[in-house]
Amino acid sequence: MNTSDFWNSVLEPDETLLWTGRPQPRLHWRNWRLYGSAPMAAAGLFAAAAIILATRGTGDDVWLLILPALLVLIPARATWRQLRTYEATRYALTDKRVLFFQIEGQKTRAKAIPRSAMTTPERRNTVPPSVIFLRQDPEKKSAVGFDYIKDATGLLPHLEAPQ
């Protein structure tokens, strides 16, 4: 299916496509939520093991250096899975809906949210920026939007336009 056929099958007859994009997260300290605490935890554990070995350790205590590496594998796996999810994610904004797509091989799942559910856009300082514009519950910190968008400045005018 080519791009034109795809959009013709997704969009409603009187709906206009305003913007499309995909998440493109980069390895950067501002993206700590994506990478979690694994790098800092590993550095701390490795430093502690090195200090123990340097001050009181023996040759048999080398396993202390291996332990941090093994402990990092758990959050590293979760990060790898999240990066794969972002790789398969696509975003679209129309004059009527916000669309989220998840591409899994030949299968594409879509989620549509009406623009009437949108809140004031909030730009998060990730690299590249994330734009949050949906909140299920204002009391909770959970928010939905387009994460790690390279062209966030091109997206914001469409989000702030009067409905």
FITOR-750808 format. One record per atom (N, C-alpha, C, CB): residue in three letters; x, y, z. Coordinates in pm, 1 decimal. Each point is the difference from the previous one (the first is absolute). Glycine has a CB too. Layout:
N
NODE   residuo         xx         yy         zz
NODE       ALA          X          Y          Z
...
//
This chain:
163
NODE   residuo         xx         yy         zz
NODE       MET       85.0     -117.6        0.0
NODE       MET      -85.0      117.6        0.0
NODE       MET       89.3      123.5        0.0
NODE       MET     -185.8     -123.5      122.4
NODE       ASN      161.8      213.9     -214.6
NODE       ASN       80.6      121.5       -2.7
NODE       ASN      -54.8      102.5      100.1
NODE       ASN       57.8      -42.7     -242.6
NODE       THR       14.9      150.7      261.2
NODE       THR      -34.6       99.6      101.1
NODE       THR     -136.1       63.2      -25.2
NODE       THR      241.8       44.5       30.0
NODE       SER     -270.0      -12.0     -154.1
NODE       SER     -128.0       62.8      -33.3
NODE       SER     -117.5      -92.4       31.6
NODE       SER      114.7      131.7     -179.5
NODE       ASP     -103.0     -259.1      144.8
NODE       ASP     -106.0      -95.9       30.1
NODE       ASP      -18.4      -16.3      151.2
NODE       ASP       49.7     -119.6     -215.6
NODE       PHE       62.8      120.0      288.3
NODE       PHE       -8.2      -13.3      145.3
NODE       PHE      -80.7      114.3       59.6
NODE       PHE      221.2     -118.1        2.5
NODE       TRP     -186.3      242.4      -38.1
NODE       TRP      -70.7      115.2       57.1
NODE       TRP     -145.3        4.8      -45.5
NODE       TRP      215.9      125.2        7.0
NODE       ASN     -243.2     -166.9     -128.9
NODE       ASN     -138.9       -4.4      -46.4
NODE       ASN      -83.2      -98.9       81.0
NODE       ASN       78.2       61.8     -229.1
NODE       SER      -15.2     -170.4      275.0
NODE       SER      -72.8      -99.0       78.9
NODE       SER      -15.4       41.9      146.2
NODE       SER       86.0     -175.7     -153.6
NODE       VAL        2.1      262.7      202.7
NODE       VAL       -1.2       39.8      140.8
NODE       VAL      -85.2      125.0       23.6
NODE       VAL      227.6     -100.2       24.8
NODE       LEU     -214.5      197.6     -112.8
NODE       LEU      -67.8      128.0       20.4
NODE       LEU     -147.8       -7.5      -36.5
NODE       LEU      215.7      116.2      -45.3
NODE       GLU     -294.0      -41.1      119.2
NODE       GLU     -142.2       13.2      -31.4
NODE       GLU      -13.5       88.6     -123.8
NODE       GLU      -66.7      -28.8      245.2
NODE       PRO      -45.7       21.5     -316.9
NODE       PRO      -14.3       75.7     -126.3
NODE       PRO       25.2      150.7       11.3
NODE       PRO     -162.9     -171.7      -65.5
NODE       ASP      120.1      234.0      173.4
NODE       ASP       17.3      145.0       13.5
NODE       ASP      112.2       38.0       97.0
NODE       ASP     -242.1       24.8      -50.8
NODE       GLU      337.4     -114.5       69.8
NODE       GLU      110.2       20.7       94.4
NODE       GLU      127.0       38.8      -75.2
NODE       GLU     -102.6     -166.3      159.8
NODE       THR      179.1      261.1     -101.8
NODE       THR      123.0       48.3      -62.9
NODE       THR      120.5      -37.0       86.0
NODE       THR     -126.4      190.3     -107.8
NODE       LEU      225.8     -249.5       45.4
NODE       LEU      124.2      -35.0       68.2
NODE       LEU       84.2      125.7       15.5
NODE       LEU       -6.1     -235.9      -93.4
NODE       LEU       43.2      269.6      218.3
NODE       LEU       77.3      121.3       28.0
NODE       LEU      148.1      -27.7       23.5
NODE       LEU     -205.5       98.0       96.8
NODE       TRP      235.8     -211.4      -34.1
NODE       TRP      138.5      -26.3       39.0
NODE       TRP       19.2     -150.2       21.6
NODE       TRP       18.3      229.4      107.1
NODE       THR       98.0     -281.0     -143.3
NODE       THR       38.3     -137.6       31.6
NODE       THR      142.6       -0.5       53.4
NODE       THR     -155.4      -91.7     -178.6
NODE       GLY      185.6       -5.3      259.7
NODE       GLY      135.1      -11.1       54.5
NODE       GLY       17.3     -131.4       72.1
NODE       GLY       13.0      247.5       22.3
NODE       ARG      105.1     -263.8       33.2
NODE       ARG       31.7     -120.4       76.1
NODE       ARG       99.8       35.2      109.3
NODE       ARG      -43.5     -146.8     -201.7
NODE       PRO       43.8       68.4      308.7
NODE       PRO       97.7       26.9      105.7
NODE       PRO      141.5      -35.5      -45.9
NODE       PRO     -177.0      -43.4      173.1
NODE       GLN      270.6      128.8     -138.3
NODE       GLN      140.8      -23.3      -33.4
NODE       GLN       86.8       34.4      120.4
NODE       GLN      -44.1       49.3     -244.6
NODE       PRO       33.2     -128.9      353.0
NODE       PRO       77.6       31.0      120.1
NODE       PRO      149.8      -16.5      -23.7
NODE       PRO     -193.9      -72.6      139.4
NODE       ARG      270.5      155.2      -70.6
NODE       ARG      145.7       -7.4       -8.0
NODE       ARG       55.9      -29.2      138.1
NODE       ARG        4.0      160.6     -194.8
NODE       LEU      115.1     -214.1      196.7
NODE       LEU       68.9      -23.0      126.8
NODE       LEU       45.8      136.1       52.2
NODE       LEU       76.2     -235.5      -69.3
NODE       HIS     -141.7      282.7      174.0
NODE       HIS       28.4      131.9       55.3
NODE       HIS      -44.0       -0.4      145.9
NODE       HIS      -28.4      113.7     -227.2
NODE       TRP       96.2      -37.7      311.1
NODE       TRP      -32.9        0.9      142.0
NODE       TRP     -141.4       51.3       26.0
NODE       TRP      241.6       33.4       49.7
NODE       ARG     -297.2       48.6     -137.8
NODE       ARG     -136.7       49.2       19.0
NODE       ARG     -104.4     -110.3      -20.1
NODE       ARG       76.7      225.5      -76.0
NODE       ASN      -38.5     -333.2       13.1
NODE       ASN      -91.8     -111.2      -23.7
NODE       ASN       13.2     -106.8      107.9
NODE       ASN       12.2       45.5     -245.4
NODE       TRP       18.7       -5.5      366.2
NODE       TRP       24.5      -95.1      107.7
NODE       TRP     -120.9      -88.3       27.9
NODE       TRP      160.3      162.0       97.8
NODE       ARG     -281.4     -113.3     -124.2
NODE       ARG     -118.7      -83.4       23.2
NODE       ARG       -0.9     -120.8      -93.9
NODE       ARG     -128.1      203.8       74.7
NODE       LEU      178.7     -184.3     -193.0
NODE       LEU        4.7     -109.1      -96.8
NODE       LEU      105.6     -103.3       39.1
NODE       LEU      -76.9      157.6     -179.5
NODE       TYR      192.7     -110.6      218.8
NODE       TYR      110.5      -90.8       30.0
NODE       TYR        0.9      -44.6      145.1
NODE       TYR      130.3      110.3     -178.2
NODE       GLY     -211.0      -45.8      259.6
NODE       GLY      -13.4      -40.8      139.2
NODE       GLY      125.7       25.9       80.2
NODE       GLY     -161.3     -171.2      -72.3
NODE       SER      165.8      108.4      184.2
NODE       SER      112.0       22.2       91.6
NODE       SER      114.6      -97.7      -23.9
NODE       SER     -162.1       86.4      167.5
NODE       ALA      152.9     -167.9     -270.0
NODE       ALA      101.9     -103.1      -24.1
NODE       ALA      141.6       55.8      -13.0
NODE       ALA     -176.0     -132.3     -111.8
NODE       PRO      200.2      234.9       31.4
NODE       PRO      138.6       47.9      -12.1
NODE       PRO       57.6       51.9      131.4
NODE       PRO      -50.4       57.5     -235.2
NODE       MET      -29.7       18.0      310.7
NODE       MET       50.7       53.7      126.7
NODE       MET       17.1     -111.3      103.8
NODE       MET     -112.1      220.0      -49.7
NODE       ALA       19.0     -313.1       53.0
NODE       ALA       11.2     -111.3       93.7
NODE       ALA      123.5      -83.3      -31.5
NODE       ALA     -249.9       -4.4       27.3
NODE       ALA      272.7      -20.4     -154.2
NODE       ALA      117.3      -78.8      -39.3
NODE       ALA      128.6       72.1       36.7
NODE       ALA     -131.2     -101.3     -187.3
NODE       ALA      135.9      231.5      163.0
NODE       ALA      120.2       76.7       34.1
NODE       ALA       24.6       -2.7      150.5
NODE       ALA      -37.5      148.2     -199.7
NODE       GLY      -69.0     -132.5      278.4
NODE       GLY       14.2       -3.3      145.9
NODE       GLY       45.7     -135.9       50.4
NODE       GLY     -177.0      172.9       15.7
NODE       LEU      116.0     -278.7      -67.0
NODE       LEU       39.5     -134.6       41.5
NODE       LEU      142.4      -32.9      -42.9
NODE       LEU     -238.6      -70.2      -14.5
NODE       PHE      274.1      111.3     -105.1
NODE       PHE      134.8      -25.7      -49.3
NODE       PHE      103.3       75.9       84.5
NODE       PHE      -91.6      -35.6     -233.3
NODE       ALA       60.2      161.9      266.5
NODE       ALA       92.1       79.8       83.1
NODE       ALA       14.2      -63.0      138.7
NODE       ALA      -64.5      209.8     -126.1
NODE       ALA      -48.4     -253.1      184.3
NODE       ALA        6.5      -63.7      131.9
NODE       ALA       83.0     -127.8       -4.9
NODE       ALA     -224.3       96.6       56.5
NODE       ALA      204.2     -176.9     -159.9
NODE       ALA       77.7     -124.0      -14.0
NODE       ALA      148.1       30.6      -18.3
NODE       ALA     -199.8     -113.8     -100.6
NODE       ALA      231.1      214.9       22.0
NODE       ALA      139.9       36.6      -22.2
NODE       ALA       65.7       47.9      129.7
NODE       ALA      -55.5       61.2     -237.4
NODE       ILE      -17.5       16.3      317.1
NODE       ILE       54.4       48.4      127.5
NODE       ILE       23.3     -117.2       94.9
NODE       ILE     -118.8      221.0      -29.9
NODE       ILE       23.4     -312.1       35.8
NODE       ILE       15.3     -118.1       87.2
NODE       ILE      122.3      -81.6      -43.4
NODE       ILE     -251.0       -7.3       39.5
NODE       LEU      264.7      -13.6     -170.1
NODE       LEU      114.7      -77.0      -48.8
NODE       LEU      131.7       71.5       26.3
NODE       LEU     -146.2      -99.0     -175.1
NODE       ALA      146.4      231.0      158.4
NODE       ALA      123.3       76.1       18.5
NODE       ALA       41.4        7.4      146.8
NODE       ALA      -58.2      132.9     -202.7
NODE       THR      -37.5     -130.5      293.6
NODE       THR       34.6       18.2      140.6
NODE       THR       10.1     -130.9       78.5
NODE       THR     -111.3      219.7      -13.6
NODE       ARG       23.0     -314.4      -12.3
NODE       ARG       -1.9     -121.4       81.2
NODE       ARG      -11.0     -128.0      -80.8
NODE       ARG     -101.9      134.5      177.1
NODE       GLY       85.1     -121.9     -303.9
NODE       GLY      -28.8     -116.6      -82.1
NODE       GLY      121.1      -87.6      -27.6
NODE       GLY     -179.7      131.5     -101.2
NODE       THR      146.9     -251.3       59.1
NODE       THR      101.8      -94.3      -42.2
NODE       THR      -30.3      -39.4     -143.9
NODE       THR       35.0      -85.6      237.8
NODE       GLY       47.5        4.7     -294.5
NODE       GLY      -19.9      -45.3     -137.3
NODE       GLY     -130.2      -76.2      -18.9
NODE       GLY      245.3      -10.1      -23.5
NODE       ASP     -294.1      -51.5      130.5
NODE       ASP     -124.2      -77.1       -9.3
NODE       ASP     -125.2       88.9        0.8
NODE       ASP      117.8     -188.1      114.2
NODE       ASP     -100.8      316.6      -87.5
NODE       ASP     -114.8       90.8        8.2
NODE       ASP      -32.0       68.8     -132.5
NODE       ASP       57.5       35.7      237.8
NODE       VAL       -0.5      -83.3     -346.3
NODE       VAL      -23.8       61.4     -130.8
NODE       VAL     -147.3      -11.0      -40.0
NODE       VAL      236.0      -54.8      -67.0
NODE       TRP     -307.9      -41.5      120.9
NODE       TRP     -142.5      -14.4      -31.1
NODE       TRP      -77.5      126.4       34.3
NODE       TRP       18.4     -245.4       41.1
NODE       LEU       36.6      326.5       52.5
NODE       LEU      -66.9      125.7       35.2
NODE       LEU       -9.5       95.1     -119.7
NODE       LEU       83.7      -26.6      234.5
NODE       LEU        6.4       14.9     -329.3
NODE       LEU       -6.3       83.9     -119.4
NODE       LEU     -101.2      -53.1     -101.0
NODE       LEU      238.6       63.0       36.5
NODE       ILE     -265.6     -191.4      -30.7
NODE       ILE      -94.9      -60.6      -93.2
NODE       ILE     -144.3       26.4       44.0
NODE       ILE      169.6     -177.8      -55.3
NODE       LEU     -192.2      185.3      184.8
NODE       LEU     -134.1       20.5       53.2
NODE       LEU      -69.3      124.7      -56.9
NODE       LEU       75.9     -114.6      207.1
NODE       PRO       -9.8      231.7     -212.8
NODE       PRO      -68.7      116.8      -58.4
NODE       PRO      -42.0      -23.0     -145.5
NODE       PRO      132.4      145.8      153.3
NODE       ALA      -48.7     -214.1     -227.8
NODE       ALA      -34.5      -26.3     -140.1
NODE       ALA     -124.8      -87.1      -10.1
NODE       ALA      242.3       19.3      -62.3
NODE       LEU     -252.5     -118.3      147.3
NODE       LEU     -117.1      -86.9       -1.4
NODE       LEU     -125.7       74.5       44.0
NODE       LEU      148.9     -195.0       45.9
NODE       LEU     -136.3      280.6       53.7
NODE       LEU     -115.7       75.5       48.7
NODE       LEU      -50.9      101.2     -102.3
NODE       LEU       86.4      -29.7      231.2
NODE       VAL        0.1       77.4     -317.6
NODE       VAL      -40.0       96.1     -102.5
NODE       VAL      -79.6      -67.4     -110.3
NODE       VAL      202.0      136.7       51.3
NODE       LEU     -185.6     -267.0      -70.0
NODE       LEU      -71.3      -69.7     -106.8
NODE       LEU     -152.2        8.2       16.5
NODE       LEU      195.6     -153.7      -20.8
NODE       ILE     -243.9      156.7      142.6
NODE       ILE     -145.2        3.3       23.0
NODE       ILE      -60.1      130.0      -52.7
NODE       ILE       28.6     -145.7      203.3
NODE       PRO       16.3      264.3     -158.4
NODE       PRO      -57.7      122.2      -56.6
NODE       PRO       41.2       23.7     -145.4
NODE       PRO       -0.6       95.5      229.2
NODE       ALA      115.2     -147.2     -269.9
NODE       ALA       42.5       18.0     -139.4
NODE       ALA      -95.2      -73.7      -93.6
NODE       ALA      240.5       23.1       73.3
NODE       ARG     -288.8     -137.6      -32.3
NODE       ARG      -96.9      -74.7      -81.3
NODE       ARG     -129.2       78.7      -14.1
NODE       ARG      100.5     -217.0       76.3
NODE       ALA     -147.6      276.3       31.5
NODE       ALA     -122.2       80.6       -5.4
NODE       ALA       20.0      120.9      -91.7
NODE       ALA      -61.1      -74.5      233.8
NODE       THR      176.6      137.1     -226.4
NODE       THR       29.3      114.1      -87.2
NODE       THR        3.2      -43.7     -145.4
NODE       THR      130.6      109.1      184.1
NODE       TRP      -68.6     -222.2     -211.9
NODE       TRP        7.1      -50.0     -136.9
NODE       TRP     -140.1      -25.3      -55.1
NODE       TRP      224.0     -103.5       49.0
NODE       ARG     -311.8       44.7       32.6
NODE       ARG     -137.8      -24.8      -43.7
NODE       ARG      -73.3      131.3      -26.6
NODE       ARG       -2.6     -213.8      132.2
NODE       GLN       24.8      314.3      -48.0
NODE       GLN      -65.0      129.5      -20.4
NODE       GLN       50.2       66.0     -128.5
NODE       GLN      -25.0       26.5      249.3
NODE       LEU      153.7      -36.7     -276.7
NODE       LEU       54.4       56.2     -123.7
NODE       LEU      -58.2      -70.0     -122.7
NODE       LEU      211.0       59.0      121.9
NODE       ARG     -229.6     -189.9     -113.6
NODE       ARG      -62.8      -72.6     -110.7
NODE       ARG     -144.8       44.4      -18.6
NODE       ARG      150.9     -196.1       43.2
NODE       THR     -221.1      221.7       66.0
NODE       THR     -138.2       48.4       -8.6
NODE       THR       -3.2      136.4      -67.3
NODE       THR      -61.3     -128.5      207.7
NODE       TYR      152.5      216.6     -168.9
NODE       TYR        6.7      132.5      -63.2
NODE       TYR       33.0      -11.7     -148.8
NODE       TYR       72.1       99.8      219.2
NODE       GLU       11.6     -194.2     -253.4
NODE       GLU       37.7      -20.7     -140.5
NODE       GLU     -120.9      -38.8      -85.1
NODE       GLU      229.3      -69.5       74.5
NODE       ALA     -325.5        1.9      -14.4
NODE       ALA     -119.1      -45.9      -72.4
NODE       ALA     -117.7       96.4       13.4
NODE       ALA       76.5     -233.7       36.6
NODE       THR      -57.1      346.5       29.7
NODE       THR     -108.6       94.7       25.8
NODE       THR        0.4      113.2     -102.2
NODE       THR       11.0      -55.9      243.9
NODE       ARG     -130.8       94.9     -284.6
NODE       ARG      -18.6      115.4      -88.1
NODE       ARG     -111.7       85.2       56.8
NODE       ARG       79.7     -129.1     -203.6
NODE       TYR      -71.8      259.2      179.2
NODE       TYR      -99.5       93.9       49.3
NODE       TYR      -61.2       75.2     -117.4
NODE       TYR      123.8       23.2      219.1
NODE       ALA     -247.1       18.5     -202.5
NODE       ALA      -64.5       86.0      -99.1
NODE       ALA      -97.2       92.2       72.0
NODE       ALA       23.9     -176.5     -181.4
NODE       LEU      -39.0      295.0      126.6
NODE       LEU      -93.6       98.5       52.4
NODE       LEU      -86.1       47.1     -115.5
NODE       LEU      160.2       72.7      183.9
NODE       THR     -290.4      -79.3     -165.6
NODE       THR      -91.7       49.3     -101.6
NODE       THR      -80.4      115.1       60.4
NODE       THR      -13.7     -229.2     -112.3
NODE       ASP      -72.4      285.1       32.7
NODE       ASP      -83.4      107.4       52.2
NODE       ASP     -107.8      -51.6       96.0
NODE       ASP       42.9      126.8     -210.8
NODE       LYS      -60.6     -259.9      218.3
NODE       LYS     -102.7      -57.9       86.8
NODE       LYS       52.5      -94.7      106.7
NODE       LYS     -151.0       22.6     -189.4
NODE       ARG      265.3      -87.5      162.8
NODE       ARG       48.2     -104.3       90.4
NODE       ARG      150.8        3.3       16.7
NODE       ARG     -193.2     -139.1      -66.8
NODE       VAL      235.6       74.4      174.8
NODE       VAL      140.3      -31.6       24.3
NODE       VAL       11.6     -150.5      -21.5
NODE       VAL       36.6      194.7      168.0
NODE       LEU       59.8     -236.6     -251.4
NODE       LEU       12.7     -141.4      -34.4
NODE       LEU      135.7      -54.1       45.3
NODE       LEU     -153.6       33.6     -197.1
NODE       PHE      148.8     -150.9      257.3
NODE       PHE      120.4      -70.9       41.4
NODE       PHE        0.6     -133.6      -73.9
NODE       PHE        4.7      113.6      230.9
NODE       PHE      104.5     -146.7     -295.3
NODE       PHE       10.8     -125.7      -74.3
NODE       PHE      114.0      -82.4       57.4
NODE       PHE      -91.7      108.5     -208.9
NODE       GLN       68.3     -239.4      215.3
NODE       GLN      102.3      -95.2       40.8
NODE       GLN       13.4     -100.9     -113.0
NODE       GLN      -49.2       30.9      249.9
NODE       ILE      165.4      -33.9     -315.1
NODE       ILE       22.2      -87.0     -115.1
NODE       ILE       75.2     -124.1       46.7
NODE       ILE        3.7      198.3     -159.5
NODE       GLU      -67.6     -313.7      141.9
NODE       GLU       60.2     -127.1       40.9
NODE       GLU       -0.5      -93.2     -119.8
NODE       GLU      -75.9       29.6      240.8
NODE       GLY      181.2      -28.2     -319.1
NODE       GLY        7.2      -82.3     -120.8
NODE       GLY     -100.2       48.7     -102.9
NODE       GLY       74.8     -196.6      135.9
NODE       GLN     -164.1      109.5     -176.5
NODE       GLN     -104.0       35.8      -97.1
NODE       GLN     -125.1       56.9       67.1
NODE       GLN       87.5     -178.8     -150.1
NODE       LYS      -89.8      178.0      282.1
NODE       LYS     -117.2       43.1       75.6
NODE       LYS       23.2      140.3       56.5
NODE       LYS      -54.6     -240.4       57.4
NODE       THR      -45.7      326.1      -71.0
NODE       THR        7.0      134.9       55.4
NODE       THR     -118.1       21.2       93.1
NODE       THR      119.7       85.8     -205.6
NODE       ARG      -89.7      -51.0      330.7
NODE       ARG     -105.1       34.7       95.5
NODE       ARG       -9.4      151.3        8.0
NODE       ARG       37.4     -213.1      132.7
NODE       ALA     -158.7      263.8     -122.5
NODE       ALA      -20.3      144.9        6.8
NODE       ALA      -86.7       34.0      119.3
NODE       ALA       22.5       19.1     -249.2
NODE       LYS        7.2       96.3      307.6
NODE       LYS      -82.4       53.4      107.7
NODE       LYS      -30.5      144.1      -36.1
NODE       LYS      101.9     -155.2      176.4
NODE       ALA     -228.7      191.0     -172.7
NODE       ALA      -42.2      135.7      -34.6
NODE       ALA      -63.1       65.4      122.0
NODE       ALA      -36.4      -66.4     -241.5
NODE       ILE       73.0      191.0      262.2
NODE       ILE      -56.0       79.2      109.6
NODE       ILE      -52.4      129.7      -59.6
NODE       ILE      159.4     -101.9      172.2
NODE       PRO     -281.3      141.8     -140.3
NODE       PRO      -52.6      124.1      -56.9
NODE       PRO       77.0      121.9       50.4
NODE       PRO     -225.3     -107.2      -16.9
NODE       ARG      237.8      206.2      -67.6
NODE       ARG       72.8      121.7       38.6
NODE       ARG      -69.4       73.1      113.5
NODE       ARG       84.2       20.2     -233.2
NODE       SER     -211.9      -42.8      251.2
NODE       SER      -72.6       65.3      109.5
NODE       SER       53.4      -44.2      136.4
NODE       SER     -203.6       13.3     -146.3
NODE       ALA      271.5     -127.5      153.1
NODE       ALA       56.3      -49.9      126.3
NODE       ALA      135.6       63.1       31.8
NODE       ALA     -121.2     -215.0      -37.5
NODE       MET      175.0      292.2      -54.6
NODE       MET      133.6       58.0       18.4
NODE       MET       -0.5      109.8      106.2
NODE       MET       52.6      -53.5     -238.9
NODE       THR       60.2       63.5      307.7
NODE       THR       22.6      108.3       95.4
NODE       THR      105.5       93.2      -59.3
NODE       THR      -60.5     -148.4      199.9
NODE       THR       93.7      252.1     -128.2
NODE       THR      103.6       92.8      -46.3
NODE       THR      131.0      -75.1      -17.9
NODE       THR     -113.0      193.0      117.4
NODE       PRO      177.1     -179.0     -233.7
NODE       PRO      124.7      -74.4      -22.9
NODE       PRO      111.1       42.4       96.0
NODE       PRO      -64.4      -23.0     -240.0
NODE       GLU      139.6      -74.8      281.1
NODE       GLU      113.5       22.3       89.9
NODE       GLU      122.8      -62.2      -63.6
NODE       GLU     -149.1        2.2      206.1
NODE       ARG      251.2       77.6     -228.2
NODE       ARG      123.6      -48.6      -61.6
NODE       ARG       93.3      -48.9      109.9
NODE       ARG      -24.7      160.5     -195.6
NODE       ARG       63.9     -287.3      187.2
NODE       ARG       93.8      -57.2       97.5
NODE       ARG      140.5        9.8      -55.6
NODE       ARG     -176.2     -157.7       88.8
NODE       ASN      267.8      182.3        0.4
NODE       ASN      138.2       26.4      -38.5
NODE       ASN       79.8     -129.4      -16.4
NODE       ASN      -12.9      219.0      119.9
NODE       THR      -33.0     -305.8     -211.1
NODE       THR       75.8     -119.7      -34.4
NODE       THR       77.5       30.1     -127.8
NODE       THR     -171.6     -155.1      110.0
NODE       VAL      252.0       60.3     -155.4
NODE       VAL       77.7       20.7     -122.8
NODE       VAL      -32.3     -111.9      -96.8
NODE       VAL      185.6      117.3      126.3
NODE       PRO     -251.8      -86.7     -238.3
NODE       PRO      -71.6      122.9      -33.6
NODE       PRO     -121.6       19.1       90.8
NODE       PRO       78.0      -21.4     -238.1
NODE       PRO     -142.2      138.8      229.6
NODE       PRO     -108.5       32.3       93.9
NODE       PRO     -119.7      -94.1      -11.1
NODE       PRO       73.5      235.8      -11.5
NODE       SER     -144.6     -249.1      121.0
NODE       SER     -127.3      -71.9        3.5
NODE       SER     -109.5      104.1       22.1
NODE       SER      107.7     -215.3       90.8
NODE       VAL     -224.9      190.4     -147.0
NODE       VAL     -112.2       92.0       14.5
NODE       VAL     -116.4      -77.4       60.5
NODE       VAL       76.7      141.9     -197.9
NODE       ILE     -121.1      -97.6      314.6
NODE       ILE     -108.4      -64.4       72.9
NODE       ILE     -125.3       84.2      -18.1
NODE       ILE      160.5     -101.7      169.5
NODE       PHE     -272.4       37.2     -203.7
NODE       PHE     -123.0       75.9      -21.5
NODE       PHE     -125.8      -76.8       38.7
NODE       PHE      116.4      117.9     -182.4
NODE       LEU     -101.8     -230.8      249.0
NODE       LEU     -114.4      -77.7       46.8
NODE       LEU       25.1      -43.1      143.4
NODE       LEU      -50.5      -80.2     -234.5
NODE       ARG      -46.6      103.4      319.8
NODE       ARG        9.3      -46.5      138.3
NODE       ARG     -131.2      -69.4       34.3
NODE       ARG      160.7      188.0       65.1
NODE       GLN     -150.7     -316.6      -30.3
NODE       GLN     -120.4      -74.3       36.7
NODE       GLN      -54.8       51.1      132.9
NODE       GLN       84.6     -202.5     -124.3
NODE       ASP        4.1      226.1      219.3
NODE       ASP      -40.4       44.8      133.1
NODE       ASP       92.4      112.9       42.4
NODE       ASP      -88.7     -230.1       60.9
NODE       PRO       36.2      354.0      -48.7
NODE       PRO       86.1      113.5       35.8
NODE       PRO       71.0      -16.4      133.7
NODE       PRO     -152.4      141.9     -130.4
NODE       GLU       96.6     -224.7      219.1
NODE       GLU       60.4      -21.2      131.3
NODE       GLU      127.6      -83.9       -9.1
NODE       GLU     -227.6       16.3      102.4
NODE       LYS      235.2     -101.8     -203.3
NODE       LYS      115.7      -87.9      -15.6
NODE       LYS      102.1       64.0      -93.0
NODE       LYS     -145.1     -202.0       38.9
NODE       LYS      267.6      157.1      -28.2
NODE       LYS      105.9       54.8      -84.5
NODE       LYS        7.3      -66.7     -136.0
NODE       LYS      125.1       53.6      205.0
NODE       SER     -201.7     -160.5     -224.6
NODE       SER        6.5      -69.7     -128.1
NODE       SER      -57.8       88.4     -110.1
NODE       SER      -17.8     -223.0      117.1
NODE       ALA       88.3      228.5     -226.5
NODE       ALA      -41.4       83.1     -112.4
NODE       ALA       33.7      -72.7     -129.3
NODE       ALA       34.6      212.5      134.2
NODE       VAL     -107.0     -176.2     -239.5
NODE       VAL       18.6      -62.9     -129.8
NODE       VAL       30.6      108.8     -101.7
NODE       VAL     -156.1     -191.3       59.9
NODE       GLY      240.5      158.1     -153.4
NODE       GLY       33.3       94.1     -105.6
NODE       GLY       94.5      -65.2      -98.4
NODE       GLY      -32.6      193.0      156.1
NODE       PHE      101.4     -110.8     -230.0
NODE       PHE       97.0      -47.5      -97.3
NODE       PHE      138.3       12.8       62.3
NODE       PHE     -148.0       66.9     -196.7
NODE       ASP      214.0     -179.8      218.2
NODE       ASP      130.6       -2.0       66.1
NODE       ASP      113.5       11.5     -101.0
NODE       ASP      -97.4     -139.4      183.0
NODE       TYR      202.3      211.1     -144.3
NODE       TYR      126.8        7.7      -73.3
NODE       TYR      -21.1       38.4     -146.7
NODE       TYR       94.6     -172.2      155.0
NODE       ILE     -158.6      286.0     -176.9
NODE       ILE      -34.7       46.5     -134.3
NODE       ILE      107.2       95.7      -50.9
NODE       ILE     -245.9      -27.0       50.4
NODE       LYS      307.7       -9.4     -161.4
NODE       LYS      106.8       81.1      -57.2
NODE       LYS      -52.7      136.4      -45.4
NODE       LYS      117.9     -209.9      -72.2
NODE       ASP     -240.2      211.9       16.8
NODE       ASP      -58.6      123.3      -52.3
NODE       ASP     -109.4       52.2       92.9
NODE       ASP       52.6      -75.4     -233.7
NODE       ALA      -22.2       87.3      363.3
NODE       ALA      -99.9       47.1       95.9
NODE       ALA      -43.3      143.4      -29.6
NODE       ALA       98.1     -152.7      171.7
NODE       THR       -8.1      234.7     -223.1
NODE       THR      -38.1      138.4      -31.3
NODE       THR      -99.3        5.0     -115.0
NODE       THR      223.3       78.4       80.3
NODE       GLY     -218.4     -173.4     -171.9
NODE       GLY      -97.8       -7.3     -107.9
NODE       GLY     -133.8      -55.2       46.4
NODE       GLY      187.2      -29.6     -158.6
NODE       LEU     -185.7      -48.5      266.1
NODE       LEU     -122.2      -59.1       54.2
NODE       LEU      -78.6       97.8       86.6
NODE       LEU      112.3     -221.0       -5.9
NODE       LEU      -44.0      299.1       88.2
NODE       LEU      -66.6       86.5       97.1
NODE       LEU     -104.1       94.8      -59.9
NODE       LEU      206.4      -14.7      131.5
NODE       PRO     -182.2       79.1     -245.4
NODE       PRO     -104.5       87.9      -54.4
NODE       PRO     -129.8      -74.9      -31.9
NODE       PRO      180.7      143.7      -93.9
NODE       HIS     -173.3     -267.1       54.9
NODE       HIS     -119.8      -79.1      -28.4
NODE       HIS      -75.6      -34.6      127.7
NODE       HIS      112.9      -93.3     -202.1
NODE       LEU      -41.1       75.7      311.1
NODE       LEU      -63.1      -33.0      126.9
NODE       LEU      -65.4      121.7       64.3
NODE       LEU      167.3     -181.5       30.4
NODE       GLU     -109.1      297.4      -52.1
NODE       GLU      -49.2      122.1       63.3
NODE       GLU     -105.6       70.5      -83.4
NODE       GLU      220.0       23.5      109.5
NODE       ALA     -244.8      -73.2     -229.4
NODE       ALA     -100.0       63.2      -86.8
NODE       ALA     -138.3      -13.7       61.1
NODE       ALA      140.8      -48.6     -202.3
NODE       PRO     -225.8      149.4      184.8
NODE       PRO     -135.5       -8.6       56.5
NODE       PRO      -77.0     -115.2      -62.3
NODE       PRO        0.6      247.0       41.0
NODE       GLN      -79.8     -313.0       39.6
NODE       GLN      -77.8     -116.1      -45.7
NODE       GLN     -129.2       44.8      -63.1
NODE       GLN      100.3     -140.6      179.0
//
